[in-house]
Amino acid sequence: MTYKKKLIEVAIPLEAINAASAREKSIRHGHPSTLHLWWARRPLAACRAVLFAQLVDDPSSHPEEFTTEEEIEAERDRLFQIIEDMVKWENSTNEEVLERARAEIRRNFPEGVPPTYDPFSGGGSIPLEALRLGLPSTGSDLNPVAVMIGKAMIEVPSQFKDQKPAHPGKPERLHYRGAEGLAEDILWYAQALSDKAWEKIGHLYPQVALSKKDGGGEATVLAWLWARTVASPNPAVRGAHVPLISNYWLCNKPKKSVWVKPVVSGTDISFEVHNGKPDDEDAVAAGTKAGRGANFRCLLTGDAIIADYVKAEGMAGRMGWRLLAIVVEGKGGRRYVAPTKEHEALAFSEKPDWRPEYPLSQHPQYMSVTNYGPTNISDLFMDRQTIALNTFMGLIPDVVRDISDLAYKRAILSYLVLCVSRLANRQSTSTFWHTSGEKVEQVFAMQALPMRWDTAEGNPFSSSSGNFIGQVEYLAKSVAALPCSEQGGVERQMDAQNVDFSGFVISTDPPYYDNVPYADLSDFFYVWLRKGLASTYPDLFSTMLVPKQEELVADYKRHGGKDEADSFFLEGMTTVMRHMATQGRPDVPAAIYYAFRQGEVDESGFSVKGWATFLQAIVDAGYSIGATWPVRTELVGNLKKNKNALATSVVMACRPRAADAETISRVEFIRALRRELPAALKEMHRASIAPVDIPQASIGPGIAIFSRYASVIERDDSPMSVKTALQIINEELDQYLSSQEGDFDPETRFAVTWFTQHGYEKGVFGDADNLARARGISVDDVRHAGIVESSAGRVRIYRREELEKDWDPETDRHLTVWECCQYLVRQHQLDGLSHDTALLLKKFGSDKAEAVKDLAYVLYEISDKRRQDRQEATAYNALVTDWTELTRQAAAIHDTVGDRQIKLDI
């Protein structure tokens, strides 16, 4: 049966989606991600846009209504505007904007909007956005931590939609919408919980007496800064412990420098706090480290403390702790004071009556903390931290006891437990002190549990970094902004291989081959959630730890080797995809995300195993991939270090492959690519898809050709693998980009080839002469065009900083595409999106402007393949990324020179 094409299968406003997704990464207050930590969430803007584009027909599906290409484009632009409006963060709670999107979806489904399903719901972004768009929403995950987060986001708030708060205090407002009343109650009961906890354990968190130079009086502690210790390996000091300190900085900011200085007296070590710039900043930054990893030097003797010794002491349970400094609340900011023996002793003066004595995963890649002694989750918490978490968790039932509505009591209890779980992320020996932010940094600042030599123990009763109420405020603001609907959402625990997708629209973000095994990391939170919620959700928290063996990632450690792990992933993922393809709603394409990074392409430009394996599962399951869209979410690495990698979620629109699909040969597949790929790539260039995204985006039309056939047969009669198909698609992409050079002027074609061979370095004149003659020009022609320097038998291309300062394309009598591109890149690097940059583009005229953009794609591809030219690649990528806005600004310019209008409106 033939179904109408949806918008996602034809075109989406990628630039607007990418911009909104990238911006969302900087949003904190009120963002659903602040409800509770989960790793690698998809941006809400992208999920919202993808769901909408899955469900709304492309105008080309209605030839009876839109009879011309102009009418189709106009209707498509109208739909694009709906998407561009609704992806903006400030519109995520704008009912007028959201209702326009919902109305459009209802118009496409007059008999009722379809339900959606995400079988790998993780952090809950997709089910949440389905709910926001007015769709019946279901999510499931194997991981109980993810399921609990999902319940708190899409299931619980709708049950209490528009309700007033139940607390006995004075309401904060007259009218409550959505989950605002629920959020207010969370804050009220959390404050009551904190007050009760203070009554019980406040004596463990005393104030600090300040010296006169620090202002005198007493101050509330924000954090105690600790370092691990081992016995000195030198027997002369008779087992005296020495600290392992990664650096001595307490605060390292442009206008504020504070560091700790060790003072050695015999075998005794004390610490002084100093303010101002130190004489030797390198020494302060080094601490007691003596190289990478676990290599240190002994403060008492100067001897090396090698990594093997540190590991042995840790594994034997012989590490200790020393207090380095105390951070307090002060007028005008943080103050740092020297430690006292009383404060050091108080931290270990009481023992917890319960510890999470459950084994830590021994994963070598993500759990390196276990290399140094910790074997149980309880080893990640100091005594006072464990006591605090136990106390908060244990008092929750007492705090909510007087709530009469049992369902509401259960809801408030659940959110308070999540708050304590959030607090654990700031109350662990795996936290550290952020010396520029002056705050307690969370445990999972990275997706791993590394060893921390020095740690920051926050005060849960302070009014700042790492305190309990601060964690609650983040959660409550998130809850207040969550969408609520009459039907609500459903979140359940289930292995994706066992889901029945019948009647559902599928939009999902599956695990990524051998990516981070989140089940190992989530044990950290699970033990606390289970302690607080096992009686409320007995089925969800029935296991001692998070299920791991069934987690659908290719983890060689769990499965006994790489081949076994590959097979486990491929078989499991193929099963899930086959169920999706055969059971899912046939009139709507499934949307499948894949977190693609540039690192997943090797030096030859071929896709590595993870991406190919994932696509193989989709194709083997019977899906045809109709489109792939690279949704950029964030930069990774540091562009200042010439990194040009982007974290990109490649979103694939998939439909079941036709039952009567043909089988073709390798030669026929290549012919089909050469026939269809150029037109698709031209459309991508026209849409100004960033060069860094072209390799991923080009997979769409390429793999669509491959996957629409039952099989592609190799010369030896074996079926072609997805890996091979991707290699061929990449080769055709390279050929297409190379063929573009033929459309440039001869000087530009010379420059492109010379740049490919030499970059900006000098080359032999004879080689340049041969290259120029082959293009019907001379080296002098290229020199007169202002592209190269030629002297003393050597030729080199001018760098952008060497080009003329006051160059004007309108007065250049030998204008080339190369010059236009280089001058425009220089101006864009200098000013970004500015009037001057747009004016320069305007002066090129429309034909030359399009050629400049084509050249930027070509030069990006060349530079990206040369490691030394990655910064060059970044410059071309940035220009094309801004191209649409730049041309819009250029078109709005109507300056004149004398009586003459500037060339053309672009």
HELIX and SHEET records of a PDB file:
HELIX    1   1 LEU A    7  GLU A    9  5                                   3    
HELIX    2   2 LEU A   14  GLU A   24  1                                  11    
HELIX    3   3 PRO A   32  THR A   34  5                                   3    
HELIX    4   4 LEU A   44  LEU A   55  1                                  12    
HELIX    5   5 PRO A   59  SER A   61  5                                   3    
HELIX    6   6 GLU A   69  MET A   86  1                                  18    
HELIX    7   7 TRP A   89  ASN A   91  5                                   3    
HELIX    8   8 GLU A   95  ASN A  108  1                                  14    
HELIX    9   9 SER A  125  ARG A  132  1                                   8    
HELIX   10  10 PRO A  144  GLY A  150  1                                   7    
HELIX   11  11 LYS A  151  GLU A  155  3                                   5    
HELIX   12  12 VAL A  156  GLN A  159  1                                   4    
HELIX   13  13 GLU A  180  ILE A  201  1                                  22    
HELIX   14  14 GLY A  202  LEU A  204  5                                   3    
HELIX   15  15 LYS A  212  ASP A  214  5                                   3    
HELIX   16  16 PRO A  235  VAL A  237  5                                   3    
HELIX   17  17 GLU A  281  ALA A  286  1                                   6    
HELIX   18  18 ALA A  307  MET A  315  1                                   9    
HELIX   19  19 LYS A  341  LEU A  346  1                                   6    
HELIX   20  20 SER A  368  TYR A  372  5                                   5    
HELIX   21  21 ILE A  377  LEU A  380  5                                   4    
HELIX   22  22 ASP A  383  VAL A  399  1                                  17    
HELIX   23  23 LEU A  406  ALA A  424  1                                  19    
HELIX   24  24 PHE A  468  ALA A  480  1                                  13    
HELIX   25  25 ALA A  496  ASN A  498  5                                   3    
HELIX   26  26 TYR A  518  LEU A  533  1                                  16    
HELIX   27  27 TYR A  556  HIS A  559  1                                   4    
HELIX   28  28 LYS A  562  GLN A  583  1                                  22    
HELIX   29  29 GLN A  598  GLU A  600  5                                   3    
HELIX   30  30 LYS A  609  ASP A  620  1                                  12    
HELIX   31  31 LEU A  639  LYS A  641  5                                   3    
HELIX   32  32 ARG A  666  ARG A  686  1                                  21    
HELIX   33  33 PRO A  691  ASP A  693  5                                   3    
HELIX   34  34 ILE A  694  SER A  707  1                                  14    
HELIX   35  35 VAL A  722  SER A  739  1                                  18    
HELIX   36  36 GLN A  740  ASP A  743  5                                   4    
HELIX   37  37 PRO A  746  HIS A  758  1                                  13    
HELIX   38  38 PHE A  765  ARG A  773  1                                   9    
HELIX   39  39 VAL A  779  HIS A  784  1                                   6    
HELIX   40  40 ARG A  800  GLU A  802  5                                   3    
HELIX   41  41 VAL A  817  ASP A  831  1                                  15    
HELIX   42  42 HIS A  835  PHE A  844  1                                  10    
HELIX   43  43 SER A  846  LYS A  865  1                                  20    
HELIX   44  44 ARG A  867  ASP A  869  5                                   3    
HELIX   45  45 ARG A  870  THR A  881  1                                  12    
HELIX   46  46 TRP A  883  ALA A  891  1                                   9    
SHEET    1   A 7 GLY A 489  GLN A 493  0                                        
SHEET    2   A 7 SER A 137  ASP A 141  1                                        
SHEET    3   A 7 THR A 116  ASP A 118  1                                        
SHEET    4   A 7 VAL A 505  THR A 508  1                                        
SHEET    5   A 7 ALA A 590  ARG A 597  1                                        
SHEET    6   A 7 LEU A 646  PRO A 656 -1                                        
SHEET    7   A 7 TYR A 623  LEU A 635 -1                                        
SHEET    1   B 2 VAL A 208  ALA A 209  0                                        
SHEET    2   B 2 GLU A 218  ALA A 219 -1                                        
SHEET    1   C 4 HIS A 241  LEU A 244  0                                        
SHEET    2   C 4 VAL A 221  ALA A 231 -1                                        
SHEET    3   C 4 GLY A 320  GLY A 330 -1                                        
SHEET    4   C 4 GLY A 333  VAL A 337 -1                                        
SHEET    1   D 3 HIS A 241  LEU A 244  0                                        
SHEET    2   D 3 VAL A 221  ALA A 231 -1                                        
SHEET    3   D 3 ASP A 454  GLY A 458 -1                                        
SHEET    1   E 3 TRP A 249  LYS A 253  0                                        
SHEET    2   E 3 LYS A 256  SER A 265 -1                                        
SHEET    3   E 3 ASP A 268  ASN A 275 -1                                        
SHEET    1   F 2 PHE A 296  ARG A 297  0                                        
SHEET    2   F 2 ALA A 304  ILE A 305 -1                                        
SHEET    1   G 2 PHE A 432  HIS A 434  0                                        
SHEET    2   G 2 LYS A 439  GLU A 441 -1                                        
SHEET    1   H 2 THR A 663  SER A 665  0                                        
SHEET    2   H 2 SER A 711  ILE A 713  1                                        
SHEET    1   I 3 GLY A 763  VAL A 764  0                                        
SHEET    2   I 3 ARG A 794  ILE A 797 -1                                        
SHEET    3   I 3 VAL A 788  SER A 791 -1                                        
SHEET    1   J 2 THR A 896  VAL A 897  0                                        
SHEET    2   J 2 ARG A 900  GLN A 901 -1                                        
END                                                                             
